[in-house]
Amino acid sequence: MKVPSLIFAGECFGILFFAFIVAVILSIIFRVQEVTSNTIYAAIVAYLLLAIMWALIFSVLETIQPGSFAISEGQIEVGRPLFIYYSLVTITTLGYGDITPLTAQANAFSSIEAVTGQIYLVVLVARLVGMHIAQSTDRKSG
């Protein structure tokens, strides 16, 4: 079955859209001077949007190179919902192993997503915690 070019183009533009939105959200997060609940929500949303962006990347890869992933029996049909699941499992480095990258490109993208997810958590959470501690110290001394 050949995927219509409009669907493929839509997924490619979706990747660009999600990358842009994540960049905008992160730029706002890194400019804030005070950690609020909205800052925390923005960080969570950016993390989840990153996962959706990666799901689209995996979907495009599977479209370009069918058979890039081995999917165990009993899984849902190959498509966006499956790749969202795979992306969430990969970005959190949970790795159930029920979907396995088979090609060099699929392996590389999966590895990049896993590292991106960990760096995101380490850098952003450390920054937000550091800012929160500094705010708490300023409030107590002021």
PESUL-V31029 format. One line per field, one symbol per residue. ss: DSSP state (H for helix, E for strand, L for the rest). psi: psi as a letter, one per 40 degrees, with the letter a starting at -180 (. if undefined). burial: I if it has 9 or more other ideal C-beta (glycine too) atoms within 8 Angstrom, else O. Layout:
ss = ???
psi = ???
burial = ???
//
This chain:
ss = LLLLHHHHHHHHHHHHHHHHHHHHHHHHHHHLLLLLHHHHHHHHHHHHHHHHHHHHHHHHHHHHLLLLEEELLLLLLLLHHHHHHHHHHHHLLLLLLLEEELLHHHHHHHHHHHHHHHHHHHHHHHHHHHHHHHHHHHHHHL
psi = hhhidddddddddddddddddddddddddeeiehhiddddddddddddddddddddddddddddgiedhhhiieiiihaddddddddddddefdgdeehhhdiddddddddddddddddddddddddddddddddddddde.
burial = OOOOOOOIOOIIOIIOOIIOIIOOIIOIIOOIOOIOOOIIOIIOIIIOIIIIIIIIIIIIIIIOIOOIIOOOOOOOOOOOOIIIIIIIIIIOOOOOOOIOIIIOIIIOIIOOIIOIIIOIIOOIIOIIOOIIOOIOOOOOOO
//
